Amino acid sequence: MLRLIKYLKPYRLLILLAIALLFVQANADLALPDYLSKIVNNGIQQNGVENAVPVAVRQSEMDKLTLFMSSSEAEKVLGDYTLIEPSTAEASQVLDQYPVVSAEAIYVRKDLTRAEIDALNPIMGRAFVAASGIEQMTANPEQAQAMAQQLGIDLSKLPAGVDPLTLLQQMPAAQRSAITDKINAQFSSLGDSMINQMAVGAVKTEYQALGIDTGRLQTNYILSTGGIMLLISLLGGACTIAVGYLASRTAAGAARDIRLAAFERVENFSSAEFDKFSTASLVTRSTNDITQVQMVIFMMIRMVFYAPIIGIGGVIRAIDKSANMWWIIALAVVVLLGLILSVFSISLPKFRIMQSLIDRLNLVTRENLSGMMVIRAFNKQEDEEQRFDRANQDLADTSLFVARVMVTMMPVIMMLMNLLSVGIIWVGAHQVAEANIQVGDMMAFMQYAIQIVFAFLMMSMMFIFLPRASVSGGRIADVLETKLSITDPEQPSELKKPFVPEIEFRDVSFRYPGALDDVLHNINFTARPGETTAFIGSTGCGKSTVINLIPRFYDVSGGAVYLDGIDVREVRQSDLRDKIGYVPQQGTLFSGTIESNLRYADEDASDETLQEAADIAQASEFIFAKPEGFQAEIAQGGGNVSGGQKQRLAIARALVKKPPIFIFDDSFSALDFKTDSALRRELKEKTGDSTVLLVTQRVATVKNADQIIVLEEGRVVGKGSHQDLMQTCETYQEIALSQLSREELL
Amino acid sequence: MTDGRGSSSSERRPVIGPGRRRGGPMGHGGPMAMMKGDRARNFKGTMLKLIRYLGSYRIAILVVMLFAIASTVFTIIGPKVLGKATTKLFEGVLGQITGTGTGIDFTYIGNIILITLGLYLASAAFSFIQSWIMANISIDIAYRLRQDISRKINTLPFKYFDRVSQGEVLAHITNDVDTINQTLNQSLSQIITSTVTVIGVLVMMLSISWQMTIIALLIIPLSMGIVVLVVRQSQKYFTQQQDYLGHVNGHVEEMFGGHRVMKAFNGEERSIKTFSGLNDTLFDSAWKSQFLSGLLFPIMRFVGNLGYVGIAVMGGYLAIRNAITVGDIQAFIQYVRNFTQPITQIANISNVLQQTAAAAERIFEFLDEEEEIPDAEHPVEVDDIAGHVEFRNVRFGYSPEKVVIKDFSADVQPGQKIALVGPTGAGKTTMVKLLMRFYDVNSGAILVDGHNIKDFRREDLRCMFGMVLQDTWLYNDTIMENIRYGWPGASDDEVIAAARMAHVDHFVRTLPEGYSLVLNEDATNISQGQKQLLTIARAFVTNPRMLILDEATSSVDTRTEVLIQQAMEQLMKNRTSFIIAHRLSTIRNADWILVMNEGDIVEQGKHEQLLEQNGFYAELYNSQFERAYAIE
């Protein structure tokens, strides 16, 4: 995969943008549980009161509160509030909000920032708790007794019916501050969170005193929080969609670029490179493998990048909610990862084995089906069944093992997840009791824990599957990084003008890349203009290899091939091939029409040229038997015409080019004798001064050639005319005798 | 969270379409998953058959079902119970704050947690036992099905394979068995757990709050609607993408396949230009298809979040009014997250069942196919067969409507050579198939040494014949074993002697591992001609009384061809031989020539007689055999 990374370069902006959006998405995903916790904490538990800094306070209440503040604190608090006296202009403005203003003066909070409110919160919280605590004392004497003892005040000294707050108000400043200090010291052990939770109760009471509808306040709080949640999830959704857009553009775009690069590369390959990879493998690499890579890129952006973001984000948020509980998540992640990794390290090799066992089973079945006649002819049904049974049993055993591993893993993972949530509740409950966190925080923490664990699960899956997917990437990179073995020379020679199509092989030897032995040894011959040079020999003797050296499908390993006196390696490949009309053995055609196939040789060829070529190639008859004639469709690979017709069209195609050199690589094999001889007769007439090279297995085809070259195991064992060779060359005689009767040979 | 079936809102991939292995909509296979699966013609009957096939496992499966239900019920109760702990905690905290309560009741919470743990543990245990048993059952059933299919293959008459391709039979063993295996292993318990989960969760949700339940239920039609909408759109682009991908791949295949032609005509630039155009079009539909199919996930999640918010708000609202507790909200949220997945699974049940039934139906139909006619009750004993073969008014057709051999009679004396000639596809192998009783004649009879071949045991009859076919069937084992295949009792020396007679010994000895070389899957590590020689050696080992030969044609080079020719001559000595002949010399030297055309015997006689008739044979001989026999 990494070897293909440069193809992602043009898309790096898209990728960066996608990552940025993933951050937003992750934050949106993580924010939701946070808001849920707010609904629980503030909305339900605190009745919609967020903090101890009320929007308004009665002046009388404020006076009490300030008793529990230092003078600097009181100053600060009062500075943030505006006093509104009854029956003033301001009072009528806020009358709807705070009906009590008609009767008494109130303080209304100024427009404060979040930070300013946070600064006031502990001060006012403490004051509210202290004030309400003392008020409760008066309402509930028994409790008051206990509390007073804690504060070191002897209540019995108080005159009956005297409000302790009034008493405090009347105390000298020094004595009062001693008491408030004591109270404050008492509270500091409770922690800000607890104070806040306790204070909101008092704030609520104050709101009621102000005449505010606290029920509506609570509902509004929940609804507005819900609204924010909706907006956030909308934002998250939008980000995901945008990431999907960026990811699909990037993946499809990179796939397009890689595909084009691979295709261009392969188009410039020589046959040597084709042999190295095999055609089928090159096709797979340029098609399926690239589709795989596209998939991987898409998943990378959408999931692989996302998992760590949400994982780390989740950890940060979770620690923020409760720093004391992170170890539960860490423990769960470690155990889970350990479990998954060990399960996969056990089962992955088994999966691979299972695949090969399935292949084995299919192989045995295929052999059973295709060899049915032989099996029954030899009465081997039972042996075959046993062979099948072995394969079947092996497969069943391995699948059972794999299934059992999976069967064990699923409930264990389930159990772990459940343990995690139960554990969080247990530990969380103690944290709540110690007032380190609130209940809503604990609930949010639980959801973070799940998100984190899943992020890690996802990452571990990715680490298991990505390497397998990236095999495709490696296979493509192999193609892209292959050095071309045949290239144009830096300073190409020009072919002579006028051009004489004489081909000379001088001491040519050839070895396929990586092979141990040469397939051609010391080949020497000259093919002259106007003559036909034929190559004959049994399969694998190297006759096709000889002619493949001329258009430089391969380059010689030793010696040289000269065209009109110039080494073929010194001219441009396109110049060289311009001179050659090549007819392949299988009569390869491309999809399109008959005409488009013929014009493949020369796009500007006249209709007469096409007609003439078809006539010579003996193709006109069947072309015009088709209703569409030259416009008849040719399917991919020429699947809709017969082998003989394909060969004739391939010959016609070469003729359209009117080249000085013709190469026929066993191109008459699918023609019947009549067509074969008629074709060669006309070819001889029309090709005139062209040099013709042909490869064949048929003696009848070579009989009239000017020069026959007999090859055996890569060596020239005979050279001359049919009559000469029948006298001198044993190999030629053997071949001839196996094909023709003695009478026919003479 | 107690989300047992493993998902949180952000990672859940909605399962739509016909199930997991057919590829989800999240990119892998594109939205293919929504495509309709195949259906069984007789759903009920097939299912009954399948249940019957399960045999003694039926009771085990019933027990397993109960386990699955138990496991699910325990999982479902979990959140609600755990919610109580949260509620208690919440109340404790509230008490602490207002100073009215006695603090947090840890004994109560501890008990709740222990109960929950117990529930989850029980659920996990049940689920484990359930899937363990199901894995055993499904794998054993898959094994049995495959075994039955394999056995069936060997008892089916050849005529079955005239109408059914090998690929189809292969598909029974692989795909169809796999479908049933998957259904038993996963889908079955999934169906149970999904159904129980949906019902159970619904009950639990209703027990918490009907208002919140309504919100949760509202989401289902919404998400279903969106799924259908998005899938329909992305399907359009997906098909388009597949089309263009086909064009691109087609061009690649074509150009790589015709690489030399392309090069020879300097076609590189043209080819790259065409490719580039196709590639750009592909890009356009590829990203759209991927984007659209990827939309489903975020949209579904947004809808899920909508529900989440709705429930949080409604829950908060209700909690204020003390209609529900905080723990209830927590439990409810867990339930909702567990709700959508089983619903999509249930929506899928009919699809899964239909596919299973279709697969089972195909398998059972295959297993119920008519088998070969059993051997005669009192078979003729084969002691010393001379090799006298008589065809008496043989009439045969692959199907009753199309009789290919109308009324054929011939008397073949021991040791005679019979040549079968005719153009490709003339039905020359039909005669072979009748002789070997791969097919039975419709009327008339074939007699060997005066006995109707139907009166022999098939095994005995087939032992009398040696077969060398052009379609050289060898299997994935050593060369030694492949030759020995003809007669398992043969010693190594006998195998080597046979190889020598077939002129293949020398060649085998030049191979890297000699006789121990394992032929690869398609036996591509030796050449076609060499394979042919091996099958001849195989026939030698059998030492049959009669021979059936199919001569090699052009795929073999001339030198090897000569070897094969010689080997076959050697094999035919003193044996009654039926040769599917391509070679001039074979035909000329045959004792009797059967000329076949379009599945019928059109002429018969000796070479000269037939030439004199100046009929089909003469024409065939002059055009095809004279020089260009290599055409085939």
Interface residues (C-beta under 8 A of the other chain):
Chain A: D29 L32 Y35 L36 I39 V40 G43 I44 Q45 N47 Q136 Q143 M194 Q197 M198 G201 G215 Q218 T219 I222 L223 T225 G226 M229 L230 S233 L234 G236 G237 T240 I241 G244 Y245 A247 S248 R249 A251 A252 G253 A255 R256 R259 L260 F263 E264 V266 E267 N268 F269 S270 S271 F274 T279 L282 V283 S286 T287 T291 Q294 M295 F298 M299 R302 I310 I358 L361 N362 L363 T365 R366 E367 N368 L369 S370 G371 M372 M373 V374 I375 R376 A377 F378 N379 K380 Q381 D383 E384 E385 F388 D389 N392 Q393 L395 A396 S399 L400 A403 R404 M406 V407 T408 M410 P411 V412 I413 M414 M415 M417 N418 L419 S421 V422 I425 W426 G428 A429 H430 V432 A433 A435 Q438 V439 M442 M443 M446 Q447 A449 I450 Q451 F454 L457 M458 S538 T539 G540 N548 P551 F553 Q573 S574 R577 D578 I580 Y582 P584 T588 L589 F590 S591 Y600 A601 Q636 G637 A650 R653 K657 S669 A670 L671 D672 F673 K674 D676 Q697 R698 A700 E734 I735 S738 Q739 L740 S741 E744
Chain B: M1 T2 D3 G4 R5 G6 S7 S8 S9 S10 E11 G27 H28 T75 G78 L82 A85 T86 L89 F90 G92 V93 L94 Q96 I97 T98 G99 G103 I104 F106 I109 G110 I113 T116 L117 Y120 L121 S123 A124 A125 S127 F128 S131 W132 A135 N136 S138 I139 D140 A142 Y143 R146 Q147 S150 R151 I153 N154 T155 F158 F161 Q166 V169 L170 I173 T174 N185 L245 V248 N249 G250 V252 E253 E254 M255 F256 G257 G258 H259 R260 V261 M262 K263 A264 F265 N266 G267 E268 S271 I272 F275 S276 N279 D280 L282 F283 A286 W287 K288 Q290 F291 G294 L295 F297 P298 I299 R301 F302 N305 L306 Y308 V309 G310 A312 V313 G315 G316 Y317 A319 I320 V326 I329 Q330 I333 K433 M436 F438 R458 E459 R462 C463 F465 M467 L469 W473 Y475 N476 Y485 G486 P488 E521 S527 T542 S554 V556 D557 T558 R559 T560 E561 V562 L584 S623 Q624 E626 R627 A628 A630 I631
